[in-house]
């Protein structure tokens, strides 16, 4: 069984604890919990279906993490920026 990351938005922020316990109970792992109540969890598709069907979950969709591109700034030997 493969696991993916899912963005889970509870219907109210106070439901975050209950949803978090449900994720762990379904075999998933909470990766990120925001103060607003939003969670990012790693779980299987079967666990996702179980969580998405809860009455206190408004949205449950897949997310992909990608590294941020490196911004390169050219400087001369004195440390002054070259170009833009």
N, C-alpha and C positions, 0 to 999 in steps of 0.2 A: 504494500500500500504506500503510495506516495503522499507526501504532505505538502501543503501550500500555505502561504500566508493569506489571511483574510482580515479585512477591515470590518469591524462589527460596531454598529451604532445602536446603542440601547434607546428605547423610546424616551426614557428620562435618565438623567445623569445618576440618580440614586440607585438605579438598577445595575450599575457597573459591578458591584460586589457579587450579586446573584448570578449575573452572566459569566463573570470570571470563574466562579465555582462550577458552573455548568460546563464551561470549556475544559477545565481540569478534569472534571468527572467523565467527560466524553473522550479523554485521552489526549487532549490538546495541551498546548503550552502558551501562556500569555507572554508576548514579546514586549509589548508596549501598552501602558495604561495612561491615558491622558486625563487631566483634571476635568475636562469637559464630559467625561464618561466614555469616550471612544476607546476601543481596544483594538490592538493588532495581535492576532493569535496565529500560531502554526498548528494546523490540524489536518486530518484526512477529510476527504469529500463526504464520507458518511457522517463524521462529526459535524461538519459544516451544515449538512441538511438538518441534523438534530437541533443545532443552535439556531439556525434560520427560522425554524418552525416555532420558536418560543414566542409567547405573547409580548414579552418585554424587549424584543429585538426589532428595530425598525429597518435595519439594512445589514446585510452580510454579503460582502463581495470580495473577490480575489484581488490581491495587490501584488505587484512585483517591486522588489527593491533593486535599485540600480545605483552604482557609485556615481558620485557627483563628478562632473568633468573638472579636470585641473585647469585652473586659469593661470596662464603663464604671463608673467610681466618681465619684460626685458629691461635691464638696468645697465648702466655703464660701470666702470671701475670705481667711480666715486659714489655709486648708489643712486644716481639720478635716473629717473624713468626715461626710457627711449620709446618714441612712438606715441600712440594715443595716450 
